[in-house]
Amino acid sequence: IQIDHVQHVLHGRFDFLFTFAMDPHSKRHIVINIQMREQRILLENGVDLALVRWNIVDFLAIEKNIALVRMNEAADKSGKVFAMMFNQRTNCVYRKMHEMVHSGQLGELKRVNWIITDWYRTQIYYDSGDWRATWDGEGGGVLLNQCPHQLDLLQWICGLPKTVQAFCQEGKWHDIEVEDDVTAYLQFENGATGVFITTTGDAPGTNRFEVTGTLGKLVCENNTLTFWKLSQDEREFCRTAAEGFAQPPCEKLTVETDGENPQHVGVLNAFAGNILHGTPLVAEGYEGIRGLTLSNAMHLSSWLGRPVDIPFDEELFREIV
């Protein structure tokens, strides 16, 4: 059933609860007070779920993921399905990027660049709710509100970096208390580097995701995936080339995909399929902590004014927050 009033939830009985377009404080009120008994819940946005009775709940948390460590531990003990609404993983271009990177078609990872600045917001957007762009209401700004899917995709496709140096500017373009402009430098375990840039203050904005490996470069832009495919591994070519300005032969290809992009419907179908038939989920619940770890590392690095290794000191993060 569709619920549009907190009291209906607190006093009603139902088989499945789906909340949407509800402010975070009401969601938090529901989760803390409701007694979940043989019921399933689907939340549009994550709230602090420490008090949810995991032994009786199948849970699909969406987008903003708070208290995930406790959620993961509780879900492990429950035997119930726990999944994340990472609907962008169903997009054919990102699925193809994941496939190509993980199958070795790009060789060893060298560089990752994502400029995702097409989130332009005006001041009235932030003024439309007292919970918007606040630490208490949303837990952050552009990283937590606009970019959780991009941060998930970055780590899903390329892996988590080992070190982050970030510059998060709070209220640079708007009268808000949280970050609306971020530039982050990433270092990966194998020596690859990356840059992640985002803001809600650029008009027009850009969405361009590049992944470079020793066998070529993938570029995702305007819903098109392009592969610059090298004829041989760049590292080998560099060591053996007889000319100083020579470049390895390269073929530019438009990558074909299956064209499917089911988004939320795809995740919901997979969630139901897993409950009913044990078929794979789009994203396991435990994976939600990875994108959140990346955004938290960016925040912590910016607050401390220095690079932060992953995993970082969680107690220090809580103290600062």
Buried (B, 14 or more C-beta within 10 A) or exposed (E): EEBEEBEEBEEEEEEEBBBEEBBBBBBBBBBEEBEBEEBBBBBBBBBBBBEBEBEBBBBBBBBBBBBBEBBBEBBEEBEBBBBBBBBBBBBBBBBBBBEBBEEEBBBBBBBBBBBBBBBBBEEEBBEEEEEBBBEEBBBBBBBBBBBBBBBBBBBBBBBBBBBBBBBBBBBBBBEBBBBBBBBBBBBBEEEBBBBBBBBBBBEEBEBBBBBBBBBBBBBBBEEEBBBBBBEEBBEEBEEEEEEEEEEBEBEEEEBEBEEEBBBEEBBBBBBBEBBEEEEEBBBBBBBBBBBBBBBBBBBBBBBBEEEBEBEBEEEEBEEEE
